[in-house]
Amino acid sequence: MDSAQFREAAHSAIDEIIQYYDTIADRPVLPSISPGYLKPLIPNGPPQDGEDWPTIQKDIDSIIKPGLTHWQSPKFMAFFPCNSSYPGMLGELYSGAFNAAAFNWICSPATTELETVVMDWIAKLLGLPECYLSDGEGGGIIQGTASEVVLTAVVAARERLIRRILEREGFGDEESEEKIDRAAELRGKMVALGGEHAHSSTQKAAIIAGTRFRTVPAPRSTGFSVTGSALRQKIEECKAKGLLPFYFTVTIGSTATCAVDNLEELAAVARENPDIWFHVDAAYAGSALICPENQGLCPPLSDFDSFNFNLHKWLLVNFDCSAFFIKKRKDLIDTYSITPTYLRNQFTESGLVTDYRDWQIPLGRRFRSLKVWFVLRTYGVNGLRAFIRNHVKLGEYFNGLLDQRKDIFTVVTPARFALTTFHINPQYLVSPTIGSSPANKADPSHEAYLNDFTNSADAQYREDANQITKQVYEKVNEKGEFFLTGTVVC
Ligand code: PLP
């Protein structure tokens, strides 16, 4: 494809993308195809001779679109939002055009320096404590996903504790068999902790890091939040068994209910346990911190080691874009900086530049800060705050609608950061008065029946509620027009 053909193809692709967005609300969210639909539609191998763009582009319509789930549709209500925007797409376009691996500063100085600048902008926008800014000992890096960030933190936490223990035991800088054996022995005792409702990425990171994983209870009685005493108890239990707790995920906005752990209490536990790395995962809800009314959550963050949120979830930056802020960048660099001769260069050795490869697991990295920069500049702080506040207001409106039909719905956790969780009342569907007139609902025997169910806290009631709620959302999803997801909390 030469530049003239690229110009024509790009214009045509952009026109199609605009048309897709302009009509997205009219499409069913879920595709109506069966598993394996695609393979019979395309040849068994690539063409021997190249095809022209119009031939390729027409397959978007005939082969790809029928199999898409439309995440950008207003009728998509499953999982979590994964917003996109036109400025975000332009950022992706330029990133693709400049295409660089950009692992060291010299690999593409603008890629590194813009990332440092926009991450400081973001930290200030969220009202994060100053320790997370790049002009002190901390700073921010963009990684792909929250799971990648959590893994990066877990492995760095494991290695930080091993380094500290080896130093306390008098091992020097030289590698010796004895030192390596002792480190391996310590690794065998390490345990990562996460709240009962922390995202599964913590457990996955522990598996990859080769450590144990234990959950800290976050029961209904605390609003599904981890308290300081629950964490203390778990730490003590681990230590009593000779284990070494080294990491804990604090959650702001849990996946199932958007619960926020008790940050003040957990900050006190962090101060008591400086050997445990406290990472704050605010993957979804973190975007809401751009509004000053939510920034009351931020002060305790100065007692934690790191923080992340996904701009690709709720801040109009196209997937993927997870912001990872670290209080002491040295804690990452001490684990991830390995410099074979082919990566050496005068700029790295000057100590004046950031080499983001030392803050992450992969070597190469994408120019993600461009799309963040474009989004921040296009919408401005006020535009982004208005966007978040509108969603929060819609969440509260939805909660209000559920409250108007308490005969059908029970709100399990009220609107928080635009998420309301609810279940269908089992008695409504099993009752002979389904869809009945209000007169029937006023029937005193029916009232008693309802109350009996509503007041019942037994496991059977919850089981019924879960079953019926699942049946209802599966019915909704079967039609394909909307897409909902459910969860089970105990
Ligand atoms: N953390 C929380 C609280 C989440 O809700 C999610 C996803 O829903 C994740 C982490 C994982 O996000 P990612 O897909 O960016 O790894």
Residues whose N, C-alpha, C, O or C-beta is under 5 A from the ligand:
A	BS01	PLP	F80 T145 A146 S147 E148 H199 S201 G253 S254 T255 D281 A283
